């Protein structure tokens, strides 16, 4: 179940932060790696780790995950270099804070374009490669605990992670019958520089409703991330969840109170009345179809009615 040796993995944003932690864990397991990057300094520092630890040097591919044409080229380059691709890890993202009620189109387009659009581009570009490959294969989409927990300062970021969650949970029903595992990863605080995304905002999205970035305020907030989990440890936990075939991977344990509240609030929000038998039957069919999909059956719309 956990033998990944020789599998080829592509990780977006794999040269720093959580992406590098995942790449290190994958390398520990014997995977061969292709890592996307944008920052040359981050790529150079990542290369030092692989060299110092006697690991095979990854294939480095420069990529903006919002660039669909380049993403398609990268998929071909990785498959040609290694002969196959077995693991896709969509990790790259931006973390931006601000009052959602003041957000501009630029704020929405940038954050959703990277955090959700980047995942979409990875799937469209790489799934054909995974389908052609044999043996152990897996899609891992990195979201966040924000896929479950909303708050007042990260509305668009939260929306993007909810979207990744919904997409991944649904995709799993389609991939398992193909012999491809699929996991949603929801990490919490990790010791990374994810907090400074606003400093690297592209010029085409410069018109922000959040106002000018207060560098001192954001840098002070960034110190919170120093208390986060080591990225390599988070990567090891993600790999362990993949090895166990988990559809959802939580890396941090500190959210029981939040999930209890979500559960109780959700039940309390349901109308206190009996549902008609016809509707109950439709929901029974839905549940049975989902269960059958995870047991390996390809589901069609006929199975839902």
ZASE-857306 format. One line per 8 residues: number of its first residue (from 1); for each residue x, y, z of N, C-alpha, C. Coordinates in nm, 3 decimals, padded with zeros to 5 digits, always signed. Example, Ala and Ser with C-alpha at 12.3 -4.5 7.8 and 13.67 -1.06 7.14 Angstrom:
1> +01.319 -00.569 +00.780 +01.230 -00.450 +00.780 +01.320 -00.330 +00.780  +01.285 -00.225 +00.708 +01.367 -00.106 +00.714 +01.290 +00.003 +00.787
end
This chain:
1> +00.082 -00.121 +00.000 +00.000 +00.000 +00.000 +00.086 +00.125 +00.000  +00.201 +00.121 +00.069 +00.281 +00.240 +00.080 +00.404 +00.241 -00.007  +00.415 +00.150 -00.104 +00.536 +00.145 -00.187 +00.526 +00.244 -00.302  +00.597 +00.356 -00.287 +00.599 +00.460 -00.389 +00.730 +00.462 -00.466  +00.818 +00.371 -00.435 +00.952 +00.375 -00.495 +00.945 +00.371 -00.648  +01.010 +00.467 -00.710 +01.014 +00.473 -00.856 +00.897 +00.542 -00.920  +00.794 +00.577 -00.843 +00.680 +00.650 -00.898 +00.725 +00.793 -00.933  +00.670 +00.848 -01.039 +00.704 +00.983 -01.083 +00.597 +01.080 -01.035
9> +00.638 +01.183 -00.962 +00.544 +01.279 -00.905 +00.574 +01.420 -00.955  +00.468 +01.491 -00.988 +00.479 +01.632 -01.024 +00.412 +01.714 -00.915  +00.486 +01.811 -00.860 +00.436 +01.895 -00.751 +00.443 +02.041 -00.794  +00.331 +02.111 -00.791 +00.334 +02.253 -00.821 +00.379 +02.331 -00.698  +00.456 +02.436 -00.722 +00.509 +02.514 -00.610 +00.595 +02.430 -00.519  +00.675 +02.341 -00.579 +00.747 +02.241 -00.501 +00.885 +02.281 -00.454  +00.919 +02.410 -00.459 +01.056 +02.449 -00.424 +01.063 +02.529 -00.294  +00.951 +02.553 -00.229 +00.952 +02.626 -00.102 +00.829 +02.587 -00.022
17> +00.831 +02.621 +00.106 +00.715 +02.602 +00.192 +00.664 +02.459 +00.197  +00.533 +02.446 +00.202 +00.473 +02.313 +00.210 +00.505 +02.230 +00.087  +00.510 +02.293 -00.031 +00.541 +02.218 -00.153 +00.675 +02.150 -00.144  +00.775 +02.219 -00.090 +00.907 +02.157 -00.073 +00.901 +02.049 +00.034  +00.824 +02.070 +00.140 +00.808 +01.966 +00.241 +00.748 +01.840 +00.183  +00.648 +01.856 +00.095 +00.588 +01.741 +00.027 +00.691 +01.674 -00.064  +00.767 +01.756 -00.138 +00.868 +01.702 -00.229 +00.973 +01.621 -00.151  +01.014 +01.672 -00.036 +01.111 +01.599 +00.046 +01.054 +01.465 +00.091
25> +00.929 +01.465 +00.136 +00.866 +01.341 +00.180 +00.852 +01.243 +00.065  +00.815 +01.292 -00.052 +00.806 +01.206 -00.170 +00.942 +01.148 -00.204  +01.046 +01.231 -00.195 +01.182 +01.183 -00.223 +01.224 +01.079 -00.120  +01.189 +01.101 +00.006 +01.218 +01.002 +00.111 +01.162 +00.865 +00.074  +01.046 +00.866 +00.009 +00.977 +00.742 -00.027 +01.027 +00.682 -00.159  +01.126 +00.747 -00.220 +01.184 +00.692 -00.342 +01.118 +00.740 -00.470  +01.033 +00.840 -00.462 +00.971 +00.892 -00.583 +01.072 +00.974 -00.664  +01.051 +00.978 -00.793 +01.125 +01.066 -00.882 +01.039 +01.189 -00.905
33> +01.103 +01.306 -00.904 +01.025 +01.428 -00.892 +01.043 +01.526 -01.008  +00.934 +01.591 -01.043 +00.934 +01.711 -01.125 +00.867 +01.819 -01.041  +00.935 +01.933 -01.024 +00.886 +02.038 -00.936 +00.873 +02.168 -01.013  +00.758 +02.232 -01.001 +00.741 +02.361 -01.066 +00.786 +02.472 -00.973  +00.830 +02.582 -01.034 +00.879 +02.695 -00.956 +00.859 +02.823 -01.036  +00.869 +02.935 -00.965 +00.870 +03.067 -01.028 +00.992 +03.146 -00.983  +01.036 +03.126 -00.859 +01.145 +03.203 -00.801 +01.277 +03.126 -00.811  +01.375 +03.185 -00.877 +01.503 +03.117 -00.899 +01.578 +03.093 -00.769
41> +01.568 +03.186 -00.674 +01.637 +03.167 -00.546 +01.580 +03.048 -00.470  +01.447 +03.034 -00.470 +01.385 +02.921 -00.403 +01.428 +02.790 -00.471  +01.434 +02.792 -00.602 +01.474 +02.670 -00.675 +01.617 +02.631 -00.638  +01.706 +02.729 -00.631 +01.846 +02.702 -00.598 +01.859 +02.644 -00.457  +01.785 +02.700 -00.361 +01.791 +02.649 -00.224 +01.735 +02.507 -00.215  +01.629 +02.482 -00.290 +01.573 +02.346 -00.291 +01.673 +02.248 -00.350  +01.742 +02.288 -00.456 +01.841 +02.200 -00.518 +01.952 +02.165 -00.420  +01.988 +02.258 -00.333 +02.091 +02.231 -00.232 +02.050 +02.116 -00.141
49> +01.922 +02.111 -00.102 +01.877 +02.004 -00.013 +01.889 +01.869 -00.082  +01.846 +01.859 -00.206 +01.852 +01.731 -00.277 +01.996 +01.686 -00.295  +02.085 +01.779 -00.326 +02.225 +01.744 -00.343 +02.288 +01.702 -00.210  +02.260 +01.777 -00.104 +02.319 +01.748 +00.027 +02.273 +01.614 +00.082  +02.154 +01.570 +00.041 +02.100 +01.444 +00.091 +02.118 +01.328 -00.007  +02.197 +01.350 -00.109 +02.229 +01.244 -00.203 +02.110 +01.195 -00.283  +02.014 +01.284 -00.310 +01.893 +01.245 -00.382 +01.906 +01.278 -00.530  +01.829 +01.207 -00.610 +01.822 +01.240 -00.751 +01.770 +01.383 -00.767
57> +01.834 +01.460 -00.853 +01.789 +01.597 -00.874 +01.656 +01.597 -00.946  +01.561 +01.672 -00.896 +01.432 +01.679 -00.965 +01.445 +01.745 -01.103  +01.344 +01.725 -01.183 +01.328 +01.802 -01.306 +01.262 +01.933 -01.267  +01.332 +02.044 -01.289 +01.280 +02.174 -01.253 +01.205 +02.233 -01.373  +01.082 +02.274 -01.353 +01.004 +02.332 -01.463 +00.945 +02.466 -01.418  +00.976 +02.569 -01.492 +00.924 +02.702 -01.458 +00.779 +02.710 -01.504  +00.692 +02.754 -01.413 +00.549 +02.750 -01.443 +00.472 +02.851 -01.360  +00.388 +02.926 -01.426 +00.281 +03.002 -01.362 +00.157 +02.914 -01.376
65> +00.099 +02.870 -01.264 -00.008 +02.771 -01.271 -00.135 +02.824 -01.337  -00.142 +02.955 -01.360 -00.258 +03.010 -01.430 -00.239 +03.006 -01.582  -00.120 +02.969 -01.628 -00.088 +02.967 -01.770 -00.121 +02.829 -01.828  -00.236 +02.817 -01.891 -00.282 +02.687 -01.938 -00.195 +02.630 -02.049  -00.151 +02.715 -02.139 -00.067 +02.667 -02.249 +00.065 +02.612 -02.194  +00.125 +02.684 -02.102 +00.251 +02.638 -02.042 +00.229 +02.511 -01.960  +00.116 +02.502 -01.890 +00.087 +02.382 -01.811 +00.082 +02.259 -01.902  +00.019 +02.272 -02.017 +00.011 +02.160 -02.112 +00.150 +02.121 -02.160
73> +00.236 +02.221 -02.186 +00.373 +02.193 -02.226 +00.449 +02.118 -02.117  +00.430 +02.162 -01.993 +00.498 +02.100 -01.880 +00.458 +01.953 -01.866  +00.329 +01.925 -01.881 +00.283 +01.786 -01.871 +00.353 +01.699 -01.974  +00.367 +01.751 -02.096 +00.437 +01.675 -02.201 +00.585 +01.660 -02.168  +00.646 +01.766 -02.114 +00.788 +01.762 -02.080 +00.817 +01.659 -01.970  +00.733 +01.658 -01.868 +00.753 +01.565 -01.757 +00.734 +01.421 -01.805  +00.629 +01.397 -01.882 +00.604 +01.261 -01.932 +00.716 +01.216 -02.025  +00.767 +01.306 -02.108 +00.876 +01.269 -02.199 +01.005 +01.243 -02.124
81> +01.030 +01.320 -02.019 +01.155 +01.306 -01.943 +01.160 +01.174 -01.866  +01.048 +01.139 -01.800 +01.046 +01.021 -01.714 +00.982 +00.899 -01.779  +00.907 +00.920 -01.886 +00.838 +00.809 -01.951 +00.697 +00.787 -01.903  +00.663 +00.843 -01.788 +00.528 +00.829 -01.731 +00.514 +00.927 -01.616  +00.391 +00.955 -01.578 +00.362 +01.035 -01.459 +00.259 +00.960 -01.377  +00.287 +00.942 -01.248 +00.200 +00.862 -01.162 +00.129 +00.942 -01.054  +00.189 +01.054 -01.012 +00.135 +01.131 -00.901 +00.130 +01.278 -00.940  +00.014 +01.338 -00.923 -00.004 +01.482 -00.942 -00.038 +01.543 -00.808
89> +00.042 +01.641 -00.766 +00.015 +01.713 -00.641 -00.003 +01.861 -00.674  -00.127 +01.907 -00.670 -00.158 +02.048 -00.692 -00.146 +02.121 -00.560  -00.036 +02.193 -00.544 -00.006 +02.256 -00.416 +00.002 +02.408 -00.423  +00.043 +02.464 -00.535 +00.070 +02.607 -00.543 -00.053 +02.690 -00.508  -00.032 +02.797 -00.434 -00.144 +02.883 -00.399 -00.096 +03.015 -00.342  -00.189 +03.109 -00.329 -00.159 +03.237 -00.267 -00.254 +03.257 -00.150  -00.203 +03.321 -00.047 -00.281 +03.347 +00.074 -00.288 +03.497 +00.095  -00.406 +03.554 +00.075 -00.421 +03.699 +00.078 -00.534 +03.735 +00.174
97> -00.512 +03.841 +00.250 -00.607 +03.880 +00.353 -00.668 +04.017 +00.321  -00.792 +04.035 +00.359 -00.859 +04.163 +00.338 -01.008 +04.150 +00.359  -01.076 +04.263 +00.365 -01.220 +04.269 +00.388 -01.291 +04.229 +00.258  -01.359 +04.114 +00.260 -01.424 +04.064 +00.139 -01.528 +04.161 +00.085  -01.591 +04.236 +00.173 -01.693 +04.331 +00.130 -01.633 +04.445 +00.048  -01.501 +04.462 +00.052 -01.434 +04.567 -00.024 -01.360 +04.512 -00.145  -01.367 +04.381 -00.170 -01.286 +04.318 -00.273 -01.321 +04.365 -00.413  -01.220 +04.373 -00.498 -01.237 +04.411 -00.638 -01.240 +04.286 -00.726
105> -01.272 +04.307 -00.853 -01.261 +04.195 -00.948 -01.118 +04.142 -00.952  -01.021 +04.232 -00.941 -00.882 +04.189 -00.943 -00.850 +04.094 -00.829  -00.905 +04.122 -00.712 -00.883 +04.034 -00.597 -00.940 +03.895 -00.624  -01.063 +03.892 -00.674 -01.126 +03.763 -00.704 -01.051 +03.688 -00.814  -01.019 +03.760 -00.921 -00.957 +03.693 -01.036 -00.820 +03.636 -01.002  -00.742 +03.709 -00.924 -00.608 +03.661 -00.889 -00.616 +03.540 -00.795  -00.686 +03.554 -00.684 -00.685 +03.449 -00.583 -00.755 +03.323 -00.634  -00.872 +03.339 -00.695 -00.942 +03.222 -00.749 -00.865 +03.162 -00.867
113> -00.801 +03.247 -00.948 -00.727 +03.198 -01.063 -00.611 +03.109 -01.025  -00.542 +03.144 -00.917 -00.429 +03.062 -00.872 -00.478 +02.942 -00.792  -00.558 +02.967 -00.689 -00.590 +02.862 -00.592 -00.687 +02.757 -00.645  -00.784 +02.800 -00.725 -00.876 +02.704 -00.785 -00.839 +02.676 -00.931  -00.816 +02.783 -01.007 -00.781 +02.765 -01.147 -00.653 +02.685 -01.166  -00.556 +02.703 -01.076 -00.432 +02.627 -01.086 -00.455 +02.478 -01.070  -00.546 +02.441 -00.981 -00.582 +02.300 -00.963 -00.650 +02.246 -01.089  -00.744 +02.323 -01.142 -00.812 +02.283 -01.264 -00.712 +02.261 -01.377
121> -00.619 +02.353 -01.392 -00.521 +02.342 -01.500 -00.433 +02.219 -01.481  -00.399 +02.190 -01.356 -00.320 +02.070 -01.330 -00.394 +01.943 -01.367  -00.521 +01.938 -01.332 -00.601 +01.820 -01.362 -00.618 +01.800 -01.512  -00.655 +01.907 -01.583 -00.678 +01.895 -01.727 -00.549 +01.857 -01.799  -00.437 +01.911 -01.754 -00.310 +01.884 -01.821 -00.252 +01.748 -01.788  -00.266 +01.703 -01.663 -00.194 +01.583 -01.619 -00.278 +01.457 -01.609  -00.410 +01.469 -01.593 -00.489 +01.347 -01.580 -00.474 +01.253 -01.700  -00.466 +01.303 -01.823 -00.442 +01.209 -01.934 -00.312 +01.129 -01.918
129> -00.211 +01.191 -01.859 -00.084 +01.121 -01.837 -00.101 +01.013 -01.730  -00.172 +01.045 -01.623 -00.195 +00.947 -01.517 -00.279 +00.830 -01.568  -00.378 +00.860 -01.652 -00.463 +00.753 -01.705 -00.384 +00.656 -01.792  -00.284 +00.708 -01.863 -00.202 +00.624 -01.950 -00.102 +00.540 -01.871  -00.064 +00.587 -01.755 +00.036 +00.516 -01.673 -00.029 +00.394 -01.608  +00.054 +00.306 -01.559 +00.004 +00.188 -01.490 +00.044 +00.188 -01.344  -00.010 +00.094 -01.271 +00.029 +00.076 -01.132 -00.026 +00.183 -01.039  +00.046 +00.208 -00.933 +00.002 +00.298 -00.826 +00.005 +00.443 -00.876
137> -00.111 +00.508 -00.867 -00.123 +00.646 -00.913 -00.212 +00.724 -00.816  -00.190 +00.856 -00.813 -00.263 +00.934 -00.713 -00.270 +01.081 -00.754  -00.382 +01.143 -00.723 -00.399 +01.288 -00.733 -00.416 +01.343 -00.593  -00.334 +01.442 -00.558 -00.342 +01.505 -00.427 -00.360 +01.655 -00.447  -00.472 +01.707 -00.400 -00.500 +01.850 -00.410 -00.490 +01.913 -00.272  -00.402 +02.009 -00.260 -00.382 +02.076 -00.132 -00.478 +02.194 -00.120  -00.565 +02.186 -00.022 -00.656 +02.297 +00.008 -00.606 +02.363 +00.136  -00.685 +02.359 +00.240 -00.652 +02.426 +00.366 -00.764 +02.395 +00.465
145> -00.737 +02.415 +00.593 -00.847 +02.407 +00.689 -00.952 +02.514 +00.660  -00.913 +02.615 +00.580 -01.011 +02.715 +00.537 -01.116 +02.654 +00.445  -01.096 +02.532 +00.399 -01.199 +02.462 +00.322 -01.317 +02.422 +00.410  -01.299 +02.433 +00.540 -01.406 +02.403 +00.635 -01.438 +02.523 +00.726  -01.337 +02.605 +00.753 -01.351 +02.711 +00.853 -01.342 +02.847 +00.787  -01.449 +02.924 +00.795 -01.450 +03.058 +00.737 -01.414 +03.161 +00.843  -01.377 +03.281 +00.795 -01.341 +03.389 +00.887 -01.352 +03.523 +00.819  -01.331 +03.632 +00.893 -01.359 +03.766 +00.840 -01.249 +03.827 +00.754
153> -01.130 +03.765 +00.746 -01.019 +03.830 +00.676 -00.969 +03.752 +00.555  -01.035 +03.645 +00.519 -00.983 +03.564 +00.407 -01.097 +03.505 +00.325  -01.194 +03.588 +00.291 -01.314 +03.538 +00.224 -01.289 +03.475 +00.090  -01.208 +03.539 +00.005 -01.184 +03.484 -00.129 -01.093 +03.362 -00.119  -00.992 +03.370 -00.035 -00.907 +03.253 -00.010 -00.991 +03.135 +00.037  -01.081 +03.161 +00.131 -01.169 +03.056 +00.181 -01.258 +03.000 +00.071  -01.313 +03.087 -00.012 -01.396 +03.041 -00.124 -01.317 +02.951 -00.217  -01.191 +02.988 -00.243 -01.108 +02.907 -00.332 -01.082 +02.769 -00.273
161> -01.063 +02.763 -00.143 -01.034 +02.635 -00.079 -01.160 +02.549 -00.065  -01.275 +02.612 -00.041 -01.402 +02.539 -00.046 -01.420 +02.478 -00.185  -01.385 +02.554 -00.288 -01.398 +02.505 -00.425 -01.307 +02.386 -00.451  -01.183 +02.393 -00.404 -01.091 +02.280 -00.420 -01.143 +02.158 -00.345  -01.199 +02.181 -00.229 -01.257 +02.070 -00.152 -01.369 +02.003 -00.229  -01.465 +02.083 -00.278 -01.578 +02.025 -00.350 -01.536 +01.952 -00.475  -01.442 +02.011 -00.549 -01.393 +01.948 -00.671 -01.325 +01.815 -00.639  -01.239 +01.815 -00.539 -01.161 +01.694 -00.508 -01.249 +01.583 -00.454
169> -01.343 +01.617 -00.366 -01.431 +01.514 -00.311 -01.515 +01.451 -00.422  -01.558 +01.531 -00.519 -01.636 +01.478 -00.630 -01.548 +01.398 -00.726  -01.429 +01.450 -00.754 -01.337 +01.383 -00.847 -01.299 +01.244 -00.798  -01.291 +01.229 -00.669 -01.252 +01.100 -00.613 -01.344 +00.988 -00.661  -01.474 +01.018 -00.672 -01.569 +00.916 -00.718 -01.541 +00.874 -00.862  -01.482 +00.963 -00.941 -01.451 +00.932 -01.080 -01.317 +00.861 -01.095  -01.223 +00.891 -01.005 -01.087 +00.838 -01.022 -01.068 +00.699 -00.961  -01.134 +00.674 -00.849 -01.116 +00.543 -00.784 -01.151 +00.427 -00.878
177> -01.261 +00.435 -00.954 -01.289 +00.325 -01.049 -01.182 +00.308 -01.157  -01.099 +00.413 -01.178 -00.990 +00.404 -01.275 -00.860 +00.353 -01.212  -00.867 +00.324 -01.083 -00.746 +00.277 -01.014 -00.654 +00.389 -00.971  -00.706 +00.512 -00.969 -00.626 +00.629 -00.931 -00.678 +00.682 -00.798  -00.591 +00.688 -00.699 -00.630 +00.743 -00.571 -00.649 +00.893 -00.579  -00.722 +00.948 -00.484 -00.749 +01.092 -00.486 -00.766 +01.141 -00.343  -00.687 +01.242 -00.307 -00.691 +01.292 -00.170 -00.704 +01.443 -00.166  -00.788 +01.491 -00.076 -00.796 +01.631 -00.041 -00.710 +01.652 +00.083
185> -00.618 +01.747 +00.077 -00.531 +01.777 +00.191 -00.571 +01.912 +00.250  -00.597 +01.913 +00.380 -00.635 +02.037 +00.448 -00.540 +02.064 +00.563  -00.425 +02.125 +00.534 -00.332 +02.158 +00.641 -00.375 +02.284 +00.713  -00.324 +02.301 +00.833 -00.344 +02.426 +00.906 -00.211 +02.501 +00.906  -00.173 +02.558 +01.018 -00.055 +02.644 +01.023 +00.073 +02.563 +01.000  +00.147 +02.600 +00.896 +00.274 +02.539 +00.862 +00.379 +02.649 +00.858  +00.499 +02.619 +00.902 +00.607 +02.719 +00.909 +00.659 +02.751 +00.770  +00.587 +02.836 +00.700 +00.621 +02.874 +00.563 +00.611 +03.026 +00.547
193> +00.641 +03.073 +00.427 +00.627 +03.216 +00.396 +00.498 +03.243 +00.320  +00.397 +03.157 +00.338 +00.271 +03.172 +00.264 +00.202 +03.305 +00.292  +00.232 +03.366 +00.405 +00.166 +03.489 +00.445 +00.204 +03.609 +00.358  +00.315 +03.600 +00.282 +00.365 +03.719 +00.212 +00.323 +03.725 +00.066  +00.219 +03.650 +00.028 +00.176 +03.648 -00.112 +00.142 +03.788 -00.165  +00.088 +03.874 -00.080 +00.048 +04.007 -00.124 +00.166 +04.089 -00.176  +00.287 +04.055 -00.131 +00.406 +04.125 -00.180 +00.440 +04.087 -00.323  +00.383 +03.975 -00.371 +00.418 +03.924 -00.504 +00.297 +03.928 -00.598
201> +00.207 +04.019 -00.573 +00.085 +04.029 -00.653 +00.120 +04.074 -00.797  +00.074 +04.001 -00.899 +00.103 +04.038 -01.038 +00.042 +04.173 -01.074  +00.111 +04.243 -01.164 +00.068 +04.375 -01.202 -00.070 +04.381 -01.265  -00.108 +04.275 -01.337 -00.238 +04.278 -01.404 -00.355 +04.270 -01.305  -00.325 +04.238 -01.178 -00.430 +04.234 -01.075 -00.405 +04.340 -00.968  -00.338 +04.447 -01.006 -00.295 +04.547 -00.909 -00.411 +04.625 -00.848  -00.524 +04.631 -00.917 -00.638 +04.708 -00.868 -00.711 +04.630 -00.759  -00.670 +04.653 -00.635 -00.726 +04.577 -00.523 -00.820 +04.662 -00.439
209> -00.928 +04.600 -00.396 -01.020 +04.668 -00.304 -00.971 +04.663 -00.161  -00.866 +04.587 -00.137 -00.813 +04.573 -00.001 -00.725 +04.691 +00.041  -00.692 +04.778 -00.055 -00.606 +04.890 -00.023 -00.460 +04.853 -00.029  -00.374 +04.950 -00.004 -00.229 +04.928 -00.010 -00.184 +04.835 +00.102  -00.093 +04.745 +00.070 -00.044 +04.650 +00.170 +00.037 +04.723 +00.276  +00.002 +04.700 +00.402 +00.080 +04.753 +00.514 +00.190 +04.652 +00.545  +00.309 +04.679 +00.495 +00.417 +04.580 +00.505 +00.452 +04.547 +00.649  +00.456 +04.648 +00.735 +00.491 +04.623 +00.875 +00.384 +04.535 +00.943
217> +00.259 +04.567 +00.917 +00.149 +04.489 +00.977 +00.153 +04.345 +00.928  +00.172 +04.326 +00.796 +00.172 +04.191 +00.740 +00.294 +04.113 +00.788  +00.408 +04.179 +00.798 +00.529 +04.112 +00.846 +00.513 +04.068 +00.991  +00.450 +04.151 +01.071 +00.424 +04.115 +01.211 +00.332 +03.993 +01.217  +00.227 +03.995 +01.134 +00.136 +03.880 +01.129 +00.211 +03.755 +01.084  +00.307 +03.771 +00.994 +00.382 +03.656 +00.942 +00.457 +03.580 +01.049  +00.488 +03.648 +01.161 +00.560 +03.579 +01.268 +00.477 +03.466 +01.329  +00.344 +03.475 +01.312 +00.256 +03.367 +01.360 +00.294 +03.234 +01.294
225> +00.335 +03.241 +01.167 +00.366 +03.120 +01.093 +00.489 +03.049 +01.147  +00.572 +03.120 +01.224 +00.689 +03.056 +01.283 +00.650 +02.947 +01.383  +00.527 +02.954 +01.432 +00.477 +02.854 +01.527 +00.418 +02.732 +01.456  +00.418 +02.734 +01.324 +00.355 +02.628 +01.248 +00.434 +02.499 +01.242  +00.370 +02.397 +01.191 +00.432 +02.265 +01.175 +00.546 +02.271 +01.073  +00.650 +02.195 +01.097 +00.760 +02.186 +01.001 +00.707 +02.132 +00.868  +00.739 +02.197 +00.756 +00.684 +02.154 +00.627 +00.717 +02.009 +00.590  +00.837 +01.963 +00.627 +00.874 +01.825 +00.597 +00.786 +01.728 +00.675
233> +00.758 +01.762 +00.801 +00.669 +01.678 +00.881 +00.529 +01.676 +00.821  +00.480 +01.794 +00.778 +00.349 +01.798 +00.713 +00.350 +01.712 +00.587  +00.460 +01.718 +00.511 +00.472 +01.635 +00.392 +00.466 +01.487 +00.423  +00.533 +01.447 +00.531 +00.529 +01.305 +00.571 +00.388 +01.261 +00.608  +00.313 +01.349 +00.673 +00.176 +01.315 +00.710 +00.086 +01.305 +00.586  +00.112 +01.391 +00.491 +00.036 +01.386 +00.365 +00.066 +01.255 +00.292  +00.192 +01.219 +00.283 +00.228 +01.094 +00.217 +00.167 +00.974 +00.289  +00.167 +00.976 +00.421 +00.107 +00.867 +00.497 -00.042 +00.854 +00.466
241> -00.112 +00.966 +00.456 -00.253 +00.963 +00.422 -00.276 +00.908 +00.283  -00.191 +00.947 +00.188 -00.200 +00.892 +00.053 -00.180 +00.741 +00.055  -00.082 +00.696 +00.132 -00.051 +00.552 +00.140 -00.166 +00.473 +00.199  -00.242 +00.536 +00.288 -00.357 +00.470 +00.349 -00.483 +00.482 +00.263  -00.472 +00.553 +00.151 -00.586 +00.569 +00.062 -00.693 +00.662 +00.116  -00.653 +00.758 +00.200 -00.752 +00.848 +00.260 -00.801 +00.949 +00.157  -00.932 +00.970 +00.155 -00.989 +01.072 +00.069 -00.967 +01.212 +00.123  -00.962 +01.224 +00.255 -00.935 +01.351 +00.321 -00.818 +01.332 +00.416
249> -00.722 +01.424 +00.408 -00.603 +01.417 +00.493 -00.595 +01.545 +00.575  -00.609 +01.529 +00.705 -00.586 +01.640 +00.798 -00.449 +01.620 +00.861  -00.366 +01.723 +00.856 -00.230 +01.713 +00.911 -00.221 +01.760 +01.055  -00.319 +01.840 +01.098 -00.315 +01.900 +01.232 -00.432 +01.850 +01.316  -00.410 +01.830 +01.447 -00.515 +01.770 +01.531 -00.605 +01.868 +01.605  -00.581 +01.999 +01.593 -00.640 +02.092 +01.688 -00.776 +02.150 +01.652  -00.860 +02.074 +01.580 -00.983 +02.131 +01.529 -01.110 +02.057 +01.570  -01.101 +01.973 +01.672 -01.219 +01.898 +01.715 -01.332 +01.992 +01.758
257> -01.299 +02.100 +01.825 -01.401 +02.196 +01.870 -01.474 +02.256 +01.752  -01.399 +02.290 +01.646 -01.460 +02.350 +01.528 -01.551 +02.252 +01.455  -01.506 +02.128 +01.440 -01.587 +02.030 +01.368 -01.712 +01.991 +01.448  -01.700 +01.990 +01.579 -01.817 +01.964 +01.662 -01.921 +02.075 +01.641  -01.875 +02.200 +01.636 -01.967 +02.311 +01.616 -02.030 +02.306 +01.476  -01.950 +02.272 +01.376 -02.005 +02.260 +01.240 -02.113 +02.154 +01.235  -02.085 +02.040 +01.297 -02.181 +01.928 +01.300 -02.311 +01.969 +01.369  -02.297 +02.031 +01.486 -02.416 +02.068 +01.562 -02.496 +02.178 +01.493
265> -02.425 +02.276 +01.438 -02.495 +02.385 +01.367 -02.565 +02.334 +01.242  -02.502 +02.239 +01.173 -02.563 +02.185 +01.051 -02.689 +02.107 +01.083  -02.684 +02.023 +01.186 -02.803 +01.948 +01.224 -02.915 +02.042 +01.270  -02.876 +02.144 +01.344 -02.976 +02.238 +01.395 -03.041 +02.318 +01.283  -02.971 +02.336 +01.172 -03.024 +02.415 +01.061 -03.123 +02.336 +00.975  -03.125 +02.203 +00.989 -03.219 +02.122 +00.911 -03.362 +02.142 +00.962  -03.459 +02.155 +00.874 -03.599 +02.165 +00.919 -03.639 +02.040 +00.999  -03.710 +02.062 +01.107 -03.752 +01.952 +01.194 -03.885 +01.897 +01.144
273> -03.877 +01.818 +01.037 -03.997 +01.761 +00.977 -03.960 +01.636 +00.899  -04.058 +01.552 +00.869 -04.033 +01.431 +00.792 -04.027 +01.465 +00.643  -03.935 +01.399 +00.573 -03.926 +01.416 +00.427 -04.014 +01.314 +00.359  -04.072 +01.348 +00.243 -04.159 +01.252 +00.172 -04.079 +01.133 +00.120  -04.142 +01.015 +00.110 -04.071 +00.893 +00.068 -04.002 +00.907 -00.067  -04.061 +00.981 -00.161 -04.000 +00.995 -00.293 -03.863 +01.063 -00.285  -03.853 +01.165 -00.205 -03.725 +01.236 -00.191 -03.625 +01.151 -00.113  -03.674 +01.079 -00.014 -03.585 +00.990 +00.062 -03.524 +00.885 -00.030
281> -03.601 +00.835 -00.124 -03.550 +00.734 -00.216 -03.442 +00.791 -00.307  -03.460 +00.915 -00.353 -03.359 +00.979 -00.436 -03.227 +00.993 -00.360  -03.234 +01.031 -00.236 -03.112 +01.047 -00.156 -03.049 +00.911 -00.125  -03.133 +00.808 -00.109 -03.078 +00.674 -00.088 -02.999 +00.629 -00.210  -03.052 +00.655 -00.329 -02.982 +00.619 -00.452 -02.850 +00.694 -00.464  -02.851 +00.821 -00.426 -02.727 +00.900 -00.430 -02.622 +00.841 -00.338  -02.663 +00.807 -00.217 -02.567 +00.750 -00.123 -02.513 +00.616 -00.171  -02.600 +00.534 -00.225 -02.557 +00.403 -00.275 -02.463 +00.418 -00.394
289> -02.490 +00.515 -00.482 -02.403 +00.538 -00.597 -02.265 +00.583 -00.552  -02.259 +00.672 -00.454 -02.130 +00.717 -00.402 -02.052 +00.601 -00.342  -02.119 +00.521 -00.265 -02.053 +00.405 -00.203 -02.001 +00.310 -00.310  -02.081 +00.286 -00.413 -02.040 +00.195 -00.520 -01.920 +00.249 -00.596  -01.915 +00.382 -00.615 -01.802 +00.443 -00.685 -01.673 +00.420 -00.609  -01.676 +00.436 -00.478 -01.555 +00.416 -00.398 -01.517 +00.270 -00.387  -01.610 +00.182 -00.425 -01.579 +00.039 -00.430 -01.534 -00.005 -00.569  -01.527 +00.094 -00.663 -01.471 +00.066 -00.794 -01.565 +00.068 -00.911
297> -01.690 +00.106 -00.889 -01.786 +00.107 -00.999 -01.792 +00.244 -01.064  -01.789 +00.248 -01.198 -01.809 +00.373 -01.269 -01.958 +00.410 -01.264  -01.987 +00.530 -01.220 -02.125 +00.574 -01.197 -02.173 +00.662 -01.313  -02.293 +00.636 -01.360 -02.355 +00.720 -01.461 -02.475 +00.789 -01.399  -02.534 +00.883 -01.474 -02.649 +00.957 -01.423 -02.768 +00.862 -01.402  -02.771 +00.750 -01.473 -02.881 +00.654 -01.454 -02.881 +00.595 -01.314  -02.760 +00.588 -01.252 -02.751 +00.532 -01.117 -02.811 +00.623 -01.011  -02.840 +00.746 -01.050 -02.894 +00.842 -00.955 -03.045 +00.856 -00.963
305> -03.105 +00.781 -01.053 -03.250 +00.793 -01.069 -03.317 +00.656 -01.089
end
